[in-house]
Amino acid sequence: MEVLYGLHPVEEALRSGSERLDRLVVARERRDEKLERILSLARNCKVRVSLEPREQLTRIAKTDTHQGVLAFLRDREFLSIEDLLSAEIGRHRFFLALDGVEDPHNLGALLRTADGAGVDGVILPERRSAPISATVAKTSAGASEHVRIARVTNLVRSLEQMKKSNIWVIGLDERGTPDYTDFDFATDCVLVLGREGAGLHDLVKKTCDYLLRIPMGGQVSSLNVSVAGAVVMYEAMRQRRAASVQPKTAAPSRPVKPRKGLGSL
């Protein structure tokens, strides 16, 4: 059973109405307005609550940063690529795929940004990826309970499947072209982010329809993956919002701004 800790992550899990919530454990030493709000939500959701000494919560969470509240969650059932593709969205779809992000703090930060930027689903490989742990959940501030996540055996095969569904596969690479701001995100696409330090695997990179880059004005050549992902996801959200208020026209058969493909790199 998965353990979730911290006021904000537990509150978001309750607000999400997750059926995975089994019970809450609260430190009997803590009594304040924030905790009372969580207890009220738990009562409304009919989630069991028990009181334990703070030391017991620390032993269960294996950290003393639990803020006096833990939630026990039943094991997560991940979605499939078919689940993501079959969802009725009513607008251009925007997905995020992570190619080997193994730091739980980076994964949590990316899930939080994905939720904030309105991403329609996140694709994670079964191997070479951080599990959705309590650390991920806390770093995501509870967003891991809101974001639709698919776990796949073969990321390249899944990206090829998305391409067959007319979804453009967009990789982020420091040697890519053009800049991310020159790409038209007002289309069906999936943004692919690579490993910490090493970037995209070669086969994943070859699968991408386009490789974009974030221009750097300093001495370092790239950003942390969670920061880079946030930059591009919010640019995509900005463009997509702008496009939604424009007069409706026929959907383009390919991204409308001129750019080079992989064959030009």
Secondary structure, DSSP 8 states (H G I E B T S, - for coil): -EEEESHHHHHHHHHTT-TTEEEEEEETT--SHHHHHHHHHHHHTT-EEEEE-HHHHHHHHTSS-STTEEEEE-----B-HHHHHHS--SS--EEEEESS---HHHHHHHHHHHHHTT-SEEEEESSSS----HHHHHHTTTGGGTS-EEEES-HHHHHHHHHHTT-EEEEE-TT-BSBGGGS--SSSEEEEE-BTTTBS-HHHHHH-SEEEB----SSSS---HHHHHHHHHHHHHHHHHHHHTS------SS-SS----GGG-
